[in-house]
Amino acid sequence: REYKLSLQREINKLSRLIDMRFYNSCIDCGKPFTSQIDAAHFHSVGSNNSIRYNLHNIHAARSHCNLYNPEHKSGYKQGLIKRYGEEYLGIVEALPSTYSYVKLSEADVVAKLKIVRKLVRDFNTYQFDNSIQVRNLFNKIIGIYTT
């Protein structure tokens, strides 16, 4: 369990790095980031554990929006459409059915944690055209979501 939480923290960090390279605003409300930036899951970890590490499910949001905004889900949805379009929203909405069950052993989690920590460490050495491209690449490198 400890390694799963560590992996989640590192994946969240990677998601924030991606969004902060391309955007300076919250996925939810569109306002500029403040000092507190969360990695907000479109599908909550509690309800969709199988996609908790999928970078397409995690986008940077202001902490206030992620934690306290009753309109979070609808704002997030509109933010995805505004940034990426309806087709991408459909991909994100379908993640739970695309990856309905993902089994990771403790050894898998430890191995993935090493990969993600290296991606975070070397993040500034990568060149990308857009945040969807980097999410696809990093999901592939991490190797949890391979279909």
N, C-alpha and C positions, 0 to 999 in steps of 0.2 A: 504493500500500500504506500509506503514511504517513497518508493521509486516512481510509482504512478503520479504522485503529487509533484515530485521533482520534475518529471517529464512534462506535466501540465504547465508548471511554472515556466519552463524553458520554451515550450511551444508558444505560450502566451507572449513571452518576451520577443520571440521571433515574429509573431504576428504584429506586435506593436512596431517593431523595427521596419517591417515592410510598409505598413500604412504611414508611418512618419516620414518615410522617404518620398512617398508620392502625394500625401495629403496632409493638410494642417488642421483638419476639422473632424469632428465627431461623426461617425457613421449614422448615429441616431438623430441628433438635432441639427447637424451641419454647422454648429458654432465652433470657433477655434478651440483647440485643445488648451486645457489649463495644466497646472503642474501634475494633476492626478489623471493618468490615462490608464484605462482598463483594457483588457483583452475580452471583449464581449462576445459571448457565444450566441449565435442566432437560434440554434436549437440547444436548450440548456443541457448541461452535463448530466444532471439528475434524470432527465427524461430521455436522453439519447446518449448513453455512455459510449456507444460504439463509434460515435463521430467526435468525441471530445477533443481529439488531437488533430482533426482535419483542419488545415489552414483556411479552407473556404468557409468554414463554419465560424471563424474567429476574426473579428475586425476591431480596430481600435475605436474606443468610445470614451467620452468623458465619464469619470466615475459616477458623477451625479446621475447621468442618464442610465448607466448600466445598473445602478443599485436602487434608485429611488423613483425613476420616471414611470408612471403608470401607462404611458403611451409608448414605452420602449419598443415593443414588438412592431407596432405599426410604423414608428419612426425609423427603425432599423430597416424594415422592408422598403420604405421610401428611399432611404439612403443607398441601399443596394441598387435600386432601379436608377437613381440619379447618377451614380458613379459608373455602373457597369451595364445597365439595361435590363429589360424584362427577361431575356434569355438566361442571364446569369442568376437572377433571382430564382428562376425555375430550377436551375442546377442546385442551388443552395437549399431550396425547399425540399428537393428530392433526396438529399444526402442520407436521411434515415432509411429510406427504402433501398438506396444504392448500396449502403454499407450497413445492413440490418444487424449483422453480427460480426464483430472483430474480436478474435481471441489473441491475447498477448500473454505469454508466460512471463514470469519475473525476469528470466534471462533475456527475453525479447525486449522488455521495457528498459533494462539496463543498457542493452546494445543501442536502442533507439535514443536513449538519453545521451550517450556519448556522441552520436551523430548530430543531434540537435545542438548540443553545447558547442561543437565545432562549427556548425552553421552560424550560430550567434557570434562566436569569436571572430570568424572570417567574413562576416556579413558585408563589410565595406569593400571587400575585394571582388564581390559579384557585381556584374552590370546587368540591368534589366530594362526592358521597354515599358513594362506596366506591372501592376501588382497581381493581376491574374496569372501572368506568365511566371512570376517568381513563386506564387503559391503552388502552381502546377509542378514546377521544378523541385521545390523543396519537399512537397508531399512525395514525389517520386524518389528523391534521395533518401528521405527518412524511411520509406518503404512500408508504411502501414497500410496505405490506401493505394493499391496497385491495379485495381480494375478500371 
